[in-house]
Amino acid sequence: MLGNCMDNVRNTVPLVHNITNYVTVNDVANILLACGGSPIMSDEPEDVADITSICGGLNINIGTLNKRTIEGMFAAGRKTNELGHVLLLDPVGVGAGALRTGTAMKLMEELKFDAIKGNISEIKTLAIGSGTTKGVDADVADAVTEENLDEAVAFVKNFAVKSGCIIAVTGAIDLVSDGKKCYVIRNGRPEMEKITGAGCQLAGMMTAFLIANPDAKPEAAAAAVCAMGLAGEIGWSRMQDGDGNSTYRNRIIDAIYHMNGEILDKGAKYEVR
């Protein structure tokens, strides 16, 4: 059951190194604390190897790239691979510009990732080497729907095999695959698109889940996606008159804080294909 994956996070308190973007760094730290993990943030090239050495895994997010952070990503990533720790890539906005696309492709060429998490446009860009996004959002033409679900599942499975890692596609319907099976997840709320950082938070949390569940990584990745979507549902149900997207962000984090394996198992909406 996916709930075990969440309970394992709370029981092991994994330390996660995050090289993430400055728009959402505080939210990533808070959701890691909420799910039972422990966050540390460092992107200075001279610091990252030491920092990542004491962590169980590294979350690389390319949302606000600059030359210094890019250098830090490769240095930390190489050290993470050397130590056999968990490595996750969140290719935020890849396809929107040459620097993002080139950096993401080079990271994939030079580093071995355990998981890559992104929206469908970002994942398609990585799969084919080029693509389009609407800023950091998915192009509506790429959306995973019930009508194209079989095709989308096949695509994600194939890319998981090609890349040699777990692929997590987020959207109205989420897909998580290791190439052998695919979790089709229907948790979440459309209002989650109106807050900044839900995807970034998921990347940090997914890294913690992968660290805490080394023998069940596909299940751990799926559990993290279900937990985030379920938190969106719970958080929305607690909104009051006058609340807006800032309150909603906090309610999502609070929902994760109060979630355990039993709540996740009861609320997770998924099938395996």
N, C-alpha and C positions, 0 to 999 in steps of 0.2 A: 504494500500500500504506500502511496506517495506521502502520507502523513509521517511515516517513519523517517523519511528524509529530513523533514522539518525538525522533528524531535532530536535527531542526531546533531543538527546545527546547535540547538540549545544546549545539548549535553557536552559538546566538544569546544564550543566558543572559538571557531576558527578565526585566525588573524588574516585579514585580507589587505594586500597592498593595492592601492588604486592610483593609477595615473589617469585621471579623468578630467573633464572639462570644468572650467571655472564657473560656468553657469549653474551647475547642479552639484558641486562637490559637497556642500553641506547636507543636501538631501540624501546623497549616497551614504554619507557617514551615518546619518540618523537612521536610515532603513536597515543598515547593517547592525547597528545596535539594537534596533527593534526586533530583528529576527533571531538575535542571539549571538551574532558574530561580533567581531571587533575590527574597526577600520583603522588604517593608517594611510596617509596621503604623502607622497613625495614624488617629484618629477625632476629634481636636480640631478643631472648626469653623474656628478661625483658622489651622490648620496644613495642612488636607487639600488645599486647592487647590494650594499649593506642592508638596506631596509627590506628588500625582497627576500634576503636570505633568512630573516627571522619570521617570515610569513609562510602560510600554507599555500598561498596562491596569489596571482597577479591579475588584476582587471585593467585592461588597456582600452581607453575610450578616446577616439580621435576627434571629439567634438569641437575643441578649440586648439588647433595645432599651432605650434611655432617651432623654429629650428631647435631650440633647447629641449623642448618636451619630446620632440621626435627622437633626438639623441638619447634621451632618458628612456624612452620606450624600448629601443633596441637593446640598450645596456641591461635594463631590468629583465627584458624578455629572454635574453641569452642566459642570464644568471638563473632565471626560473627554469628554463629547459635543462640547464646543467644540473640543477638540484632535483629535477623530476617533480617539481611542484605544478599545481594547476595553473593553466594560462588561458584567459578568455579575451576575446576581441569583440569590442562594440564599435563597428565601423560607422559612426554617426555621420550622416550627410555624405557618405562616399558616393561619387557620381556627380556631386554638385560642383566640383572643381578639380583641377588637375593635381593640386598638392594632396588633397584628401585621397583621391583615387590612387595616385602613385604610391603614397605612403602605405595605404592599406594593402595594396598588392605586394609591396616589398616586405611588409611585415609577414604576410602569409608565405612568401617565398623563403624567408630566412628563419622563421620561428615555427615551432610546432605547437599549435593550439589544441586545447581540449574541447573548446566550444567557441562558436561564433554566434552572436545574437544581434539581430537587426530587423528592420522592417523588410517587406518583400522587395522593395526597390533596391535597398542596400545589398541584400543578399544576391539579387539578380546581377547587380553590378559586379560583385566579386566573382560570380560564376562565369560571366562572359567578358569581364575586363572593361566594360563601359556600361553606362546607363543614365537614367534621369531620376532625379528626386525633386521634390518641391521644398527646397531648403533642406531641412533635416527630416521632412515628412515623406511618406511614401507617395509616389505618383498614383493617382486614383485608378489609372489604367492597369496598374499591377495588382490591385486588391485581390486577396484570396476570398472567393465566394463559394457558396454551396454549388453553384453551377460549374466552377472550374476546379473544385476541390480535388478530384482524382488526379488531374494534371499537376496541381500544385504539390500534392503529396509525392508524386513520382519525381518531380523536380528536386524537392528538398532531400529525398532519399538519395538521389543520384549525386547531388552536390556534397552530401555528407560522406559518401564513398570517395568521391574525387578529392576532397579536402582532407580526409582522414580524421575528421573530428565531428562532434555533435553540432548540428545546425538548428538554431532556434529562430523561427520567423514569427514576429509579433504583428498583430492586427486584430480585426474584428474576429477572425478565426486564427488561433495560434497553432503553429506546427513545430514539433520538436522531433528530430530524427537522428539516429546514429548510423543510418544507412540500411539497417536491418528492419526496423520498425519505426513507425511514426505516430507520435501522440497528436491527436487532433483535439484542441482545447477550445472550449467555448465560454470560459469565464471572462468577466470584465464588463465595463460600461463604456459607451461612446464618449461620455463626458471626460474620460481619462485623457483624451486628446487635448483637452483645454488646459491642462496643467503642464508645466515644464518639468521634465526630468523623470517621468514614470519609467521610460526605457532605460535611462542611466541607472536609476535605482535598481531595476531588475537585474542589470548586468552585475552590479556589486553583490546583490543578494544571491544570484545564481552562482557566482564564484564561491561564496561561502558554502552553498549547498553542495557544490562539486567537491570541495575540500573535505567536507564532513561525511561524504558518502563515496569513498574511493572505489568501492566495488559495485556501485550502482549509479554510474554517472548519467546515463540517459534518463533514468527515473528521477534523479536529483534535479536535472535541468528542467524536466517537465513539472516537477513539484514546485520549483521556484516560479515558473510561469503561471501555474494554477494559483499559487498563493498570492501573487501580485494581482491577478484578475479578480480573485475572490475578495481581496482587500478593497479593490475598487467598488465592488458590489456592496460590501458591508459599509464602507465609508460613505457611499452615496445614500444608503438607507438612513443614515444618521444626520443628514444635512437638515438644517433648520432655515426658517425664513430669514433672509438677509445674508445667508452664507454664499460664498462664491468660490472661485477656483483656488484661492489661497487656503481657505478653510478645508476644501476638499483634499488638497495635497496633504495637509496635516492629518485629516481623518484616515487617509490611506495608510500613513505611517503608523497611526495609533491602532488600526485594524491588524497590521502585521505584529505590533507589539503584543497584542492580546491573543494572537492566533497560536494554536498548537496543532499537533498532528491529527488529533481527533476532529477538530473544527475543519481542518483542511480536507480530510477524507470525506467528511459529510458534505462539504460545499464544492469540491472539485468536480468539474464537468468536462469529461474527456472520453475519448475512445481511442483504441490502438488499432492501427492499420498496418 
